[in-house]
Amino acid sequence: MKNKLIFKTTLLSIGILNVMGGAAVAPALSKIAQEFSQFDQTLIKLVISLPALFVIFTSTIISIFVKNTSKKKILIIGLILYAIGGVGGIYSPNLFILLTFRAITGIAIGLIMPISLSLIADYYQKDEKKKMMGFMNAIGNLGGMIMMILSGFIANFSWRLSFSVYLSSILVFIPVLIFIPFKNHVTLENNNKIKLPKKTIRYVLGALLSMLFFYLLPTNMSLYIAQQKLGSTGIAGLSLGAVTLAVFFIGLFFVKLFHWLKRIFLPSAILMITIGFLLLSYANSLILVFLACILIGISFGIIMPYLINELSDQVSPQLANKAMAIITVGIFLGQFLSPFFQKLLIFIFQLKSIKSIFFTSSFFLLSIFVFIFVKSLTHSDKMK
């Protein structure tokens, strides 16, 4: 293929849009909450989590409705919708129209994400494919970090303008138009009769629970910073950027850590996210907030790749795409349900602040840590 470097750069740049997703404007959430103060906070938090629901919907049906359609065409449609969702956020006159445009953003990601990953599978094999997947994740996290910090500082002037970061899709649109070929088509896999192993549910549930807790950060950080009087939306953007940066760096050492920690690899990550939320529930300075965010970022950078890798090892190659599709549903369903999970905690435990949500969540995470840790030790004994 001509212009291999430009083609590779184009593919990798798409990863930034995938990572940004619904969380790009999370730093502006406190300003949005002020603008629409007549609404319940759960509804406000849907500004961040609603795109996830439409990612699930779109990515689930994409292969049915776009069979034998050029992947380039789907990417172009997705990028246009991505920009529309962003611009719509700028001009939304009320919360419900804003949520409608957030749904459009979710549809766009649901088109862009599976196609960008499948294009890597089309053009790269074996170690080169793994390297490209790793690069896409790394660049996506770095780009996401920059966009969240940027949207946080823009939100100091206007929460509406923070949605302008979604116009970055225009920068991706031009190279996609020029360098992605039309020859690749979406095809349906003929493996519906082959069943996934029962262990699959364990990893999907793990992904759902991980996102249920992890999304406490993007849906609350801006509100938390404002509630604790620790700074502006710019500080919220920096703290969320610290999370993404931690995910990036831990990705560089993932394999080494996996071999070093072995059976306590997953329990260690769960313990870190537990400590992270516990720190946030007591934090009275930005140093502790950033430390907590880094711990949670490291944890997330371990847990999600671990679950995905373990699941891929459990299934045959012909079921790999189906398994990845199902765990992706678990990931985005966890994102969407997170605000409702928080609402349930508030109702059951009569919680009065975001600190108390973090504190209560840390106890749930601690119980999960104890369960996984004991299970890993007993499994190690059986292996001896």
Buried (B, 14 or more C-beta within 10 A) or exposed (E): EEEEEEBBEBBBBBBBBBBBBBBBBBBBBBBBBEBBEEBEBBBBBBBBBBBBBBBBBBBBEBBEEBEEBBBBBBBBBBBBBBBBBBBBBBEBEEBEEBBBBBBBBBBBBBBBBBBBBBBBEEBBEEEEBEEBBBBBBBBBBBBBBBBBBBBBBBBBEEBBBBBBBBEBBEEBBEBBEEBBEEEBBBEEEEBEEEEBEEEBEBBBBBBBBBBBBBBBBBBBBBBBBBEBEBBBBBBBBBBBBBBBBBBBBBBEEBEEBBEEBEBBBBBBBBBBBBBBBBBBBEBEEBEBBBBBBBBBBBBBBBBBBBBBBBBBEBBEEEBBBBBBBBBBBBBBBBBBBBBBBBBEBBEEEEBEBBBBBBBBBBEBBBEBBBEBBEEBEEEEEEEE
